[in-house]
Amino acid sequence: MAHDPELPARSGGQILVDQLLLHGADVAYCVPGESYLEVLDALHDTGGRFRLINARHEAGAADMAEAYGKLTGRPGICMVTRGPGACHAAIGVHIAQQDSTPMILLVGQIARETTDREAFQEVDYRAMFGPIAKWATQIEDARRIPEYMARAFRVATSGRPGPVVIALPEDMLTDRVAVADAQPYLPTAAGITPKGVEEITAALQSATKPLLMVGGSGWDDAAAAAITRFAETNAIPVSCSFRRNDIVDNLSPVYAGDFGTSTGPALYRRLVEADLLVVIGARLGEMTTRTYETLVPPNPGIRLIHVYPDPDEIGRVYSPELGFACAPSVLAEALDGIDLGRAADWADWCASVHQDYLADTAPPNGSDWTLDMGVALTQVRESLPDDVVVTLDAGNHTGWAQRFLRFGRPGRILGSTCGAMGYSVPAAVAASLMDPDRLVLSFVGDGGFMMSGNELATAAQYGARPVVLLFNNGIYGTIRMHQEREHPERVSGTTLVNQDFCRMAEGLGCYAERVTRTEDFAAALTRARESRRPAVLELLTDPEQISSRTTISALRRAARARMAAEG
């Protein structure tokens, strides 16, 4: 290849690392592989400007990168090897796609000259990741690395954020070429005109019982504060979409609760009462609409305004009265300071909706359970730091955190909205690595822990200190719940026989303790925090208490009654 005599020749691996630094990346999560040795070698000389975290599994590395993207709003960087490594990391890409999280997955690839021979671990990554990534590509020429990487950062962060996958042929990374670096990237955010803001405010002013729903990604602390001020100024209740509970302080007088897997019955009733729903930043998907039942497509049965950063999402399922392609942070800033003059009219409506939320999240009374995590969490929630990070796995056990903990900036809730098991522990490790003095609580079931609990070894290696709350009820709880609802008393494939989780955790370098009684939880949590190590509290919960709202016995009774009525 020809060289520019005014520029030094660099290997493709060095050029790639230089672009990461230029675009502000400061950490990557990886499982090393021989297919990208040149990148690993170049990272050796970054002189403390870049941190490389080697995880224990590619899925864990990808989940860590995704969690970093959620926390910072910048692309989380993941590096994996070809074939099996990329396949393992695919779950993190799918999470980033459904959760609208900026992420870049760099995949070592076979040498270019062996393409299409079914070479060792060969995969076409454009075909593999095309349906679940914003952009999937391969760099064939080292001279184009600056171009591709600048585009990758822009694509991952602009419009609706999401994942980018780039394959790196191993021989391309060893090529030495002379090429200029790109300019640092700037994301492109969709905006809104003054007329658009006027149309939204006019629609609100005409409403009797307005309701906001905020969610999705792209909410920094300033935007979260701005939309809260607007809602409080005007006494408009604000709900959150699934696992976005931290956008509005849950103790704000406007907070209504969240639409997801732990939604209280009262909030669904309030949605029926509302005459205008303004959705900002959230998709109206299966979780948010209770499988498209609370809002029936395409006409939702309520006046709907939908504001979302991607115009293709607006009207995709529901036909709105007004739709705007706009980043939630931009609209929040535009609405901040606007007084609609209707606060007195809406005050009772707003107060009653917030009171519903407070009543639904009050400590459970008369608990029959030896370890009732609803009671336990309400006992400690006021003592948790304001900046606590809570990471959630998939499963019914997360209902206790979603229902009984309080969220709001600077605290954060990180959970996969696509329901991926195994997410919580790696996400907690990533969050704690960013600030080991910040309390990070990981909620995970016994099933999910066995998928990624090994990443606690990564935490121990690098000095992270998450506290893992491991709900052990000996079943795949969510699936058992559905099983009992559809096929009562016909248990198949949902029972787990678990090992000694405390000994496992201790073997990974963690503090570990088993909790069997409600009254013991608070002190155990204190000991875990004071250990100054990654910690696991194994919580022995009764499988009969299948969720925070029902029991297996109740599900069976309802199913038998339904089947009797159906004949």
N, C-alpha and C positions, 0 to 999 in steps of 0.2 A: 504494500500500500504506500502511496505517496505521502510524504510528511510535509507539513508547513514548517519551513526553516525557522520561523520566528517563534514557534511554540515547542515546548519540550515534548518528546514522545513519552507516552504513558501506556501501561497495559490497560486493557478494557476493565479489569477489576479495579485498578486504581482510579480510572475515570469515574466509574460508578460510585465508589466511595466518596470521591470529591464532590459529586453531585448531591449525595445524601447530606453531606456537611453544608454545602452551599444553600440547600433548601431548608436548613434548620433542623434536620433530624438529629436526635441525640442518643437514641437507643434503638436496638433491634433485638428481636427475640428469635432464636434459631434452634435447629438441630443441625449440627455441621454435616457436610457431605463433600465428597471428593469432586463433585461436579461444579462447585464454586470455590475452590481453593484460592483462586486469585483474589476473590473478594475478602475472604478471611485473612489472607496475607496482608492486603492493603489496610484492613482494619487494625492490624497490629501496630501500625505507626500513627494512629490518630491522636496520640498524646493526651489522653484524658478527655478529648472533645466528644467522644462517642463511646457508649457502653454496649457491649455485646453480652446478652444473657442467653446461655445455652440451656434450653428446657429439656425435659425428659421425654417428651413426645411432641411430634409436629402439631397435633391438635392443640396441645397445651400452649405451644409457642404462638399459634395463630390466635387462640383466645386471648392470650396476653396482649398481643398487638391490637386486637379489636378493643379490649378494655382501655388501653392507652388512648386509642382514637376517641372513645367516648369521653374520657376524662379531660382531654386536652383540646379536642377539636382539630388536631393535626393528624396526619396519616400515621397510624401505627405501622411499623415496618416489621415484616416477618421474612425470614430466609430459610428455605428448605431445599433439600436435594430433589432430584428428579424421581419420577415414578411413584414408589410408595410414599416418599416424603410429601410430595404434592397431594397425593390422594388423602393422606392423613390430615393435611392442612385445609382440605376443602371445607370442612365444617366451619372453620373460622371465616372463610370467605362468604359462605351462605349466611352466617349470622350478620356479618357486616352489610351484606346486601339487604336483608330484611330489616335490619335495625338502622339503616342509613348511616353507617359509620365509616369515616375515611380510613382507608387501609391500603397498603401496598404489599403484595406478596411477591417476593423475588424467588424464582425457581431455577436452580441449576438444571441445565439441559444437556442432552447428548451432543457430541460434536456434529457440526453441520454436514460433514462429508458422509455421515452414517445415517442421515435422515431417510425414512421410509424403508428401512431394512429390518424393522422391528429390532432395533438395536437394544442393548441392555437398558432396561427401564425406560424405553422410549414411550412418550405420550404426546399427542397433539394437544397442547394446552389451550390453544384458541378454541378448539372444539370442546374440550373438557370444561373449561371455565366460562365459555361464552355466555351461557344462559344465566349464570349466577354472579357475574362481575359486571361492573360498568364498562370495563375495557379489558380485554385479554389479548396479549400480543407477544411477539418474540423479537429480540434485537439481533439482527443478522450481521450488522456492520458496527464495529466498535466506534467508528466516527460519529454514529448517530445516538450514542448513549446520552449525551447531554440533551438532545432533542426529546428523546423518549422519556427520560426521567422528568424533565420539566412538564411535559404533557401529563405524565402519570400523577404528579402532585396536584396539578390543576384539575384533572378529571376527578380525582378522589375527593376533592374539597369543594367543588363548584356545583351549583344547583342543588339537587338532592345528593348529598355525599354518599360515598360507597366505595367498594373495593376495586382495585386494579391489580391484575396479575401480569407479570412480565417474566417470560422465559429467557434464560441467559445461556446460550450454548457455551460449553466449557472452552472450546477452542477460540471463540470470539473473545472471551475474557482474557486470554493470553496474548492476543494480538496487541502490538504496540503501534499506536498511532498518535499523531499530533492534531489536536482539536481544541477549540475554545470551549470554555464552560458556558452554560446557559445563564440567564439572569434568574435571580431568585423568583420563585413562583408567587403569584397573587391569585387567590381564589376569586371566582366571579359569582356574585350573589344576585339573584333576581330581586327586583325592586318593585315599588308601587308608586303610582302617581298621586298627587294631591286629590285628584278627582276620585281615585279608588278609595282613598281614606274617607272622603266625604260620603261615598256610597255606603261604606261599612257603618259609619257612625249614624247616618240617616236611618239605615235599617234597624240599628239598635234602638234609636230613639222612638221608633214606631212600635217596639215590642212591649208586651205586658210582662212576660216572664222570660227574659233572655238567659241563655246559658252558654258559657265559653267552654271549649275543650281544647287544651293545649297539649302538644306532644311532639313526637319525632325528634330529630337531632337538630343541631345548630343553635341551641339555646346556651349562650354563655351566661355568666352571672349577671351581667348588666342587663341583658334581655329579659332574664327571669325577674329581676327587680322591676323593670319597666312595665311588664305586663301585669305584675302584682299591683303596682301603684295605680295603673289605669283601672283595674277591676275594683280596688278598694275605694278609689275616688267616686266611682259610679255605682257601688254596691251591686256588682254583677257577679254571681257565683261562677267559680272556675273549677272545672273538672280536668283531670289529666288522662291521657291515654295510657295503655298498658305499660307499666314499669317506667313511667316518666313522672312519678310522684314528686320528684324533687324540684320541679319547675316553679311551683308556688308553695310557700311555707304552709305546711299542713295546719298550723295554728292560726293562720290568717283568717279573719272573719269571712273571707270570700271563698275559702277552700271547700269544695264539694265532695271530694273523693275521686277515685280512679275507675275508669272503665276497663276491666280486664278479667282475670280469673277469680278475683276476690271481691268483686263489686257487691255492695250491700243492696238488698232489695229496695230500700228507700230511694237510692239514686236512680234506679231504673224507673221508679214511679215519677220522680221529678223530671226525667227526660220526657215522659209522656205529657206532663203538665206544661213543659216549656213550649213557647210558641216561636222561638228563634234559637237556632244552634249555630254558633260561630266556631268553626274548627280551624285552629291555627297550628300548622306544622305537622299535624298527625294525618296518617292515612286512615281511612275508614275501612279497616280490614276486619277479618273474622273475630279477632280478640276484642276489638273496640266495640263491635256491634253485636256481640253474643251470637256469632255465626249468622250475621245479617238478619237477625230477628227483631232487634230493637229498632232498627232502621231498615225498612224493606226496600230493596232496589227495584227499579231505578228511582222511583219517587219516594223519598224517605218519610212522607207524612208530616213533615215539619219544615218550616222555612229554614233553609240551609245556606250558609256562606262558608265556602271552603277556601282557605289560604294555604298554599303549599308551594315549595320551591320548584317543583317539576310540573310544568303545565300538562303533561300527559296523564298525571294522576287525577287531575280535577275532572270530574265527570266520568271517570273510568268505571265506577260502580253506581254512584248516586248522581242525580242531576241537581246541581245547586241553583239557588236563585241568583247568587253571585259567586264568581270564582276568580281568584287572582293568583298568578304565579309570582310568589314573593317569599323570600327567606323570612322565617319567623322573627329573627332578630331585627330585621328591617321594619316589619310591621309593628313590633313591640315598641321600638323607638319612635315611630310615627304616632302611635296612640298615646304615648306617655305625655301626661299633662293635659289631656283633653277631658273636659267636664261636659258630659252630655245633658246635665240639668235634670236627670231623672232619678237621682240617688234616693230621694225621699219616697218616690213611688215604688222603688224596687227593694227598699230596705227590709221589709218584712219577709219578702220572698228569699232574699239572700240569707238572712239570719236563720230562717227555718231550714234551708238547705244545709247550711254549715252545722246546725244543731243535729241534723240527721247523721252527719259524719261523726260528730263527737259521740253521739249515743251508740253508734255502731262500733266504735273503737274503744269504748269504755271497758274496764277490766271485766271479764266474764264472772258472773255470780254463781255461787253454789257449784263449783266445779266438782265433778265426780272422778277426775283423773288424777292419778298419783303425780304425774308430771304433765301439767297443763301449760303449754308454751304461750298461750294467750295471756294467762295470768302472769307468767314469768317475765314476758317481755314488757308488759305494762308496768311491772315493778321496777324495771331498770331503764326505761326509755328516757325518763327525765334526767338521768345521770349520764347519758351518753354525750360525748363532745359534739359541739355544733357542726364540726367538719367530718363526722364519721362517714366512712364509705361502707355501704352495704352491697354485697354482691349476691346475686340470686341464681340458683340453678333452675332446672325444670322440675316440676313436681308440686304436689299439694302442700308440702311442708312450707313452701314459700308464702303460702297464704297467711301464715302467722306474722311474718315480717311485713308483708304488704298491708295487712289490716291493722296491726297493733303498734307498729313503729311510726314515728313522726319523721317526715322528710322535709327538706328545704335547704337551699344554698346557705353556706358553703358545703353542707353535707350532700352526698350523692348516693343514688341508687343505680347499680349497674346490673342489668339482667338481660338475657337474650329474649327478645320478643318472638323469636321463631321457635322457642321451646327446646333448645338444645341441651341435653344432659351433658354433664361434665364441664360446664362453663364456669361455675362459681369459683372453684378453687384456683384455677389459673388466673382468672380475672382478679381475684383477691391478691394473689402473689404480685401481679403487675402493679396494682394500686399501691401495695405496701412498699414495693421497690422504689416507687416514685417519692415516697416520704415515709420511712420506717417508723417515725414518731406519730404518725396519724393512725388512729384506730380504724382497722378494716375488719368488718365482720362478714364472714362467708356463710351463707345458708345453703346447705347441701343435704340431700338424702343419702341413705346407705347405698342405693343404686348408683347415683351420680358420683359419689365419692370414689367408688371402685373404678370409675372411668378415668379419673384425672387426679386423684388424691396424691399420686406419686410426685406431682409438681411441688409438694411441700418440701421435697429434697432440694428443689431449685430455690425455694424461699430460704432454707437453712444455709445453702451455699453462699447466697448473696446478701444475707442480712435482713431479709424481709420478715415481718412479724404479724401476719394476719392471724385472726382468731377464727377458727372454723367451727361452726355449730353444726354438728353432724346428727341429723335426725335418723335414728335407727328404729324402724318399726318392722323390719324383716319382710317388706313387700315392696314391689313397684306400686306406690300408692295411687298415683293418678290412674294408671291402667286398671288397677283393682277397682277403683271407684267406678270407672266406666263399665267394667266387667259386671260388677254387682248391679249396676243400673240396667244393663241390657240382658244379662244372663245370671240372675241371682243364684248364689250358692253353687255356681258351676266354676270353681276356681281352676284356672289353667294357665301355667306359665308366668304367674306373677308373684310366686313365693321365693324369698331369698333366704339362704342359710349363710349367715355372716360369721366372719372370724373375729378376732380380738382387735378392734379398731385402735384401742389405746396402745397396745403393744406395737401395732403397725406404725402409728404416729411417732412413738418414741424411737423406733428404729430409723425413722426419717429425720431425726434430730429435733423433734417437737416436744413441747410440754403437752401432756395428755391427762384427761380426767373424765371419769364416767359420772353422769348425773342421772339420778332416778327419781328425784322428788322436786316439786315446784320450789319449795322453800330453800333448796340448796343451790339453785341456779345462780343467783346474784353473787354469792360469795365465790362460786367456781369461776364465774366470768372475771371477777376481780383478780383471782389468783392467775388465771390465764394471761391477763393483761400485764400483770406484774412480773411474769416469768421472763419478759424481754426476749422471747423466742417465738417462732411460729407455734401455734397452739391448736389443739383439737379438744373440744368438749363433746363427748359422745352422749347424746340425749336419748335415753331409752323411752320411746313413746309407744302408746298403745295403738295397735293397728285398727282397733275399733273406732278410734277417733280419726277418721279417714281425712277430714279437712277441718278447717276452723268453723265450718257451718253445719256439718252433718256427720252421721255415723254410718257404719256398714249396716247395722240393724235397720236404721231408718231407710236406707237405700233399698234394702231387701223388702221391707214392708210396702214401700211405694211401688216397686216393680211388680210384686205379687198382686197388688190392687189393680194396677194398670192391666196386667195380663188377664185378671179375672173379668175386668170390664170389657176387654176385647174379645172375651170368649175363648 
